[in-house]
Amino acid sequence: MALYTTDLLILGSGPAGYTAGIYAARAGLKTIIVSGNQEGGQLTMTNSIENFPGFEEISGFELMDKMKQQALKLGVEFVNDNIVEVDFSNRPFVCSSENGHSFKARAVIVATGSSAKWLNLSSEKKFLGYGVSACATCDGFFYRGRTVAVIGGGNSAAAEALYLASLADKVILVHRRRQLRADKILQDRILNNKKIVVEWDCVVDEILGEDNPLKVTGIKLRNVENDNVKTIALDGVFIAVGHQPNTDIFRGNLPLDSKGYIITHENSSKTDVEGVFAAGDVKDPKYKQAVISAGSGAMAAMDAIEFLDDN
């Protein structure tokens, strides 16, 4: 059990949190980053990034590690823990962690990011970890030479499918519409990859499998246009249907929109609580890009620096 005191406390360690830490440390603020459930954020699960300026291609893990090392060299303190309770009623603000630590800070930047959404099927929960996953780079290795499905149609789903195609024998991309939402360059790669088959206008009604031992053996798809149902035999299912903001602990402490994203002032990272700022995917329901999250982190740090200078 420890008590940490700091000028600026940053919750979350993705591109927004790391960038905020770099800017704050350069301004001479004592800065602590609490990493959250996943150090480096969701980007660490991305095998290949080709749209972050300065890098033609880099893995998400490597990019996040470079950001962390830069922050460390500037004097940012890292605590590998997860905040479970916040009190923004008075300054200094107090945040309590999963491991029983307390953090007191003159200002806080919330950069807790988002988490993968699920299909909310009972069969999905049953086989989670036994053929159902939300991370191709984590679990794709186990499906070398086998058949897998990726559920979704955005950039994440396309990237997962392309990565799995380098390992699996066949990848079935299931999308509920007739056209993918992914970037054009990713769509072209999907449609030109002989290992990838797209099941258009389809949703997953059920994930099929065996009980002893637990393992996935197939999926039941329903066509949303005509309600026709078909079963496809396969070995693994990867869910990539979007993300939801990690804001549950801020309900009642910060204003949230109908989808749970933190509401900030226009063209600002400021929330309705003076001294509390938000950055990255936790406040961004639209763009969800690493470079935008990084810029958002820089903006939040600059707003926090100005606030602390004035107070």
C-alpha positions as MATLAB code, in Angstrom:
seq = 'MALYTTDLLILGSGPAGYTAGIYAARAGLKTIIVSGNQEGGQLTMTNSIENFPGFEEISGFELMDKMKQQALKLGVEFVNDNIVEVDFSNRPFVCSSENGHSFKARAVIVATGSSAKWLNLSSEKKFLGYGVSACATCDGFFYRGRTVAVIGGGNSAAAEALYLASLADKVILVHRRRQLRADKILQDRILNNKKIVVEWDCVVDEILGEDNPLKVTGIKLRNVENDNVKTIALDGVFIAVGHQPNTDIFRGNLPLDSKGYIITHENSSKTDVEGVFAAGDVKDPKYKQAVISAGSGAMAAMDAIEFLDDN';
ca = [
       0.000    0.000    0.000;
       1.522    3.300   -1.039;
       0.482    6.925   -1.294;
       1.681    8.730   -4.415;
       1.506   12.510   -4.757;
       2.088   14.261   -8.050;
       1.374   17.352  -10.110;
      -0.246   15.406  -12.922;
      -1.722   11.908  -12.861;
      -2.345   10.217  -16.200;
      -4.716    7.273  -16.266;
      -3.890    4.975  -19.166;
      -0.804    4.095  -21.177;
      -1.787    4.113  -24.830;
      -0.605    6.706  -27.362;
      -2.704    9.426  -25.666;
      -1.345    8.709  -22.188;
       2.278    8.324  -23.267;
       2.222   11.498  -25.367;
       0.601   13.452  -22.543;
       3.359   12.216  -20.238;
       6.089   13.313  -22.646;
       4.650   16.828  -22.959;
       4.023   17.184  -19.223;
       7.507   16.018  -18.251;
       9.105   18.402  -20.752;
       7.198   21.214  -19.032;
       8.732   20.249  -15.707;
       5.647   18.698  -14.119;
       6.001   15.767  -11.765;
       4.052   13.182  -13.740;
       2.817    9.682  -12.965;
       1.248    7.326  -15.486;
      -0.877    4.470  -14.121;
      -0.748    1.883  -16.881;
      -4.222    0.341  -16.557;
      -5.204   -3.216  -17.422;
      -3.051   -3.345  -20.542;
       0.252   -1.514  -20.588;
       0.644    0.238  -23.909;
      -3.073   -0.027  -24.612;
      -4.821   -1.911  -27.389;
      -2.253   -0.862  -29.955;
       0.171   -3.432  -28.514;
      -2.073   -6.114  -30.045;
      -1.687   -4.676  -33.560;
       0.822   -6.605  -35.618;
       1.534   -3.977  -38.249;
       0.966   -0.191  -38.371;
       1.543    1.601  -41.675;
      -0.154    4.967  -41.079;
       1.754    6.447  -38.145;
       3.959    9.297  -39.443;
       7.667    8.547  -39.379;
       7.307    4.775  -39.680;
       6.581    3.036  -42.974;
       5.715   -0.045  -40.943;
       6.036   -0.808  -37.250;
       4.355   -3.180  -34.812;
       2.027   -1.697  -32.227;
       4.121   -3.122  -29.400;
       7.311   -1.549  -30.737;
       5.663    1.840  -31.292;
       4.251    1.897  -27.760;
       7.576    0.811  -26.290;
       9.351    3.669  -28.089;
       6.857    6.131  -26.616;
       7.269    4.668  -23.138;
      11.073    4.781  -23.295;
      10.933    8.426  -24.366;
       8.648    9.244  -21.431;
      10.905    7.373  -19.004;
      13.987    9.290  -20.173;
      12.147   12.537  -19.463;
      11.400   11.439  -15.901;
       7.816   10.201  -16.063;
       7.098    7.691  -13.282;
       5.178    4.549  -14.250;
       2.999    2.494  -11.920;
       1.744   -0.830  -13.248;
      -1.708   -0.804  -11.672;
      -5.359   -0.157  -12.474;
      -7.482    2.662  -11.046;
     -10.818    1.393   -9.713;
     -12.200    4.454   -7.896;
     -11.900    8.220   -8.344;
     -12.863   11.224   -6.238;
     -12.963   14.425   -8.264;
     -15.028   16.381   -5.715;
     -12.033   18.251   -4.282;
      -8.476   19.084   -5.218;
      -6.058   17.462   -4.902;
      -7.967   14.688   -6.660;
      -7.732   11.203   -5.189;
      -7.663    7.976   -7.197;
      -7.555    4.492   -5.663;
      -6.070    1.443   -7.359;
      -6.752   -2.253   -7.656;
      -3.648   -2.979   -5.575;
      -4.730   -0.692   -2.743;
      -2.559    2.316   -3.656;
      -3.759    5.925   -3.445;
      -2.792    8.703   -5.833;
      -3.187   12.408   -5.044;
      -2.842   14.799   -7.953;
      -3.319   18.495   -8.685;
      -4.594   17.577  -12.155;
      -5.685   14.381  -13.910;
      -5.726   13.301  -17.545;
      -8.083   10.408  -18.305;
      -6.695    8.347  -21.191;
      -8.134    4.948  -20.326;
      -8.949    4.104  -23.943;
     -11.507    1.533  -25.012;
     -12.062   -2.218  -24.930;
     -13.228   -4.707  -27.514;
     -16.966   -5.202  -27.925;
     -18.388   -8.713  -27.987;
     -21.338  -10.316  -29.759;
     -23.088  -11.054  -26.444;
     -23.836  -14.659  -27.367;
     -23.912  -17.302  -24.655;
     -21.850  -19.562  -26.921;
     -19.267  -16.775  -27.325;
     -18.799  -16.602  -23.553;
     -18.696  -20.382  -23.291;
     -15.821  -20.755  -25.762;
     -13.878  -17.605  -24.846;
     -10.284  -18.757  -24.622;
     -11.202  -22.090  -26.206;
     -11.451  -20.977  -29.809;
     -12.975  -17.511  -29.352;
     -10.620  -14.527  -29.129;
     -10.471  -10.769  -29.729;
      -6.740  -10.676  -30.478;
      -5.259  -12.252  -33.603;
      -1.686  -11.277  -32.725;
      -2.131  -12.885  -29.303;
      -3.721  -16.155  -30.407;
      -3.242  -16.455  -34.167;
      -0.203  -18.714  -33.748;
      -2.462  -21.537  -32.522;
      -4.315  -21.615  -35.840;
      -1.489  -22.270  -38.272;
      -2.834  -24.233  -41.234;
      -6.389  -24.164  -39.915;
      -9.660  -22.368  -40.720;
     -10.771  -19.307  -38.748;
     -13.417  -16.598  -38.928;
     -13.095  -12.885  -38.262;
     -16.300  -11.049  -37.368;
     -16.473   -7.388  -38.402;
     -15.927   -5.037  -41.318;
     -13.810   -2.119  -40.115;
     -10.069   -1.500  -40.036;
      -9.558   -3.751  -37.026;
     -11.374   -6.676  -38.630;
      -9.506   -6.223  -41.914;
      -6.135   -6.074  -40.158;
      -6.987   -9.180  -38.109;
      -8.047  -11.082  -41.242;
      -4.896  -10.144  -43.159;
      -2.664  -11.112  -40.256;
      -4.444  -14.443  -39.785;
      -4.172  -15.130  -43.519;
      -0.400  -15.279  -43.045;
      -0.892  -18.140  -40.594;
      -4.169  -19.930  -41.249;
      -5.136  -22.029  -44.237;
      -8.404  -20.129  -44.709;
      -9.943  -16.982  -43.213;
     -13.680  -16.284  -43.373;
     -14.509  -12.608  -42.883;
     -18.110  -12.177  -41.730;
     -19.691   -8.753  -42.269;
     -23.298   -7.741  -41.759;
     -23.257   -5.369  -44.754;
     -22.455   -5.592  -48.467;
     -19.396   -3.321  -48.245;
     -16.537   -3.182  -45.752;
     -15.982   -0.056  -43.661;
     -12.200   -0.519  -43.669;
      -9.820    1.836  -45.483;
      -9.664    1.325  -49.258;
      -6.120   -0.030  -49.149;
      -7.168   -2.689  -46.635;
     -10.306   -3.555  -48.615;
      -8.192   -4.120  -51.716;
      -5.832   -6.401  -49.811;
      -8.751   -8.380  -48.408;
     -10.435   -8.854  -51.773;
      -7.171   -9.810  -53.477;
      -6.087  -12.345  -50.854;
      -6.901  -15.862  -52.019;
      -6.977  -17.161  -48.458;
      -9.758  -14.778  -47.391;
     -13.419  -15.411  -48.182;
     -16.000  -12.742  -47.289;
     -19.464  -13.734  -46.100;
     -21.507  -10.641  -46.936;
     -24.770   -9.574  -45.231;
     -24.308  -12.125  -42.467;
     -24.350  -12.173  -38.667;
     -23.303  -14.914  -36.261;
     -26.294  -16.587  -34.614;
     -24.240  -19.134  -32.696;
     -20.700  -20.368  -32.186;
     -20.641  -24.146  -32.326;
     -18.321  -26.443  -30.456;
     -17.666  -29.473  -28.299;
     -17.717  -29.750  -24.517;
     -15.038  -32.313  -23.736;
     -12.603  -30.835  -24.299;
     -14.017  -27.352  -24.902;
     -13.268  -26.287  -28.475;
     -14.879  -24.404  -31.348;
     -15.955  -26.470  -34.347;
     -17.993  -24.009  -36.395;
     -20.335  -21.042  -36.640;
     -23.982  -20.658  -37.586;
     -24.502  -17.654  -39.874;
     -27.774  -15.916  -40.691;
     -28.185  -13.780  -43.800;
     -29.761  -10.469  -42.747;
     -31.388  -10.023  -46.191;
     -33.284  -13.313  -46.452;
     -32.867  -14.976  -43.019;
     -31.240  -18.030  -44.589;
     -29.060  -19.916  -42.094;
     -25.955  -21.930  -42.843;
     -23.261  -23.650  -40.807;
     -19.540  -23.358  -41.544;
     -16.964  -25.695  -40.019;
     -13.886  -23.965  -38.599;
     -11.433  -23.972  -35.700;
     -11.420  -20.436  -34.288;
     -13.432  -17.211  -34.176;
     -11.926  -13.740  -33.780;
     -14.287  -10.939  -32.771;
     -13.542   -7.467  -34.214;
     -16.830   -5.548  -34.063;
     -15.635   -2.330  -32.517;
     -14.817   -0.935  -29.096;
     -16.449    0.725  -26.113;
     -14.861    3.397  -23.896;
     -13.407    2.369  -20.545;
     -15.399    4.871  -18.501;
     -17.434    2.854  -15.995;
     -15.532    4.228  -12.983;
     -16.213    7.806  -14.123;
     -20.010    7.532  -14.092;
     -21.253   10.126  -11.626;
     -17.821   11.793  -11.607;
     -17.597   13.109  -15.174;
     -20.226   13.870  -17.824;
     -20.601   11.006  -20.330;
     -22.587   10.825  -23.545;
     -25.190    8.147  -24.341;
     -22.480    5.720  -25.475;
     -20.263    6.275  -22.449;
     -17.668    8.604  -23.976;
     -16.368   11.457  -21.821;
     -17.783   14.814  -22.909;
     -15.194   17.582  -23.251;
     -15.526   21.266  -24.063;
     -15.432   22.166  -27.765;
     -11.909   22.191  -29.233;
     -10.504   21.286  -25.830;
      -9.655   18.354  -23.585;
     -11.305   20.054  -20.582;
     -14.162   18.292  -18.822;
     -16.778   19.955  -16.632;
     -14.531   19.243  -13.632;
     -11.785   21.880  -13.471;
      -8.418   20.180  -13.506;
      -9.641   16.933  -15.089;
      -8.950   16.406  -18.784;
      -9.665   13.591  -21.251;
      -7.663   12.339  -24.232;
      -7.732    9.619  -26.857;
     -10.349    6.950  -27.534;
     -12.067    7.565  -24.197;
     -13.505   10.798  -25.656;
     -13.388    9.987  -29.381;
     -16.326    7.979  -30.780;
     -15.368    8.712  -34.386;
     -11.713    8.649  -35.452;
      -9.980    6.048  -33.233;
      -6.539    6.428  -34.788;
      -3.219    6.186  -32.950;
      -1.933    9.440  -34.414;
      -5.107   11.292  -33.405;
      -4.926    9.819  -29.896;
      -1.322   10.980  -29.627;
      -2.301   14.495  -30.711;
      -5.184   14.421  -28.255;
      -2.743   13.477  -25.484;
      -0.514   16.417  -26.381;
      -3.511   18.760  -26.276;
      -4.594   17.428  -22.874;
      -1.099   17.901  -21.467;
      -0.950   21.478  -22.750;
      -4.359   22.207  -21.211;
      -3.223   20.666  -17.923;
       0.029   22.646  -17.937;
      -1.923   25.884  -18.481;
      -4.369   24.976  -15.701;
      -1.596   24.229  -13.202;
       0.250   27.411  -14.118;
      -2.915   29.401  -13.421;
      -3.600   27.588  -10.157;
];
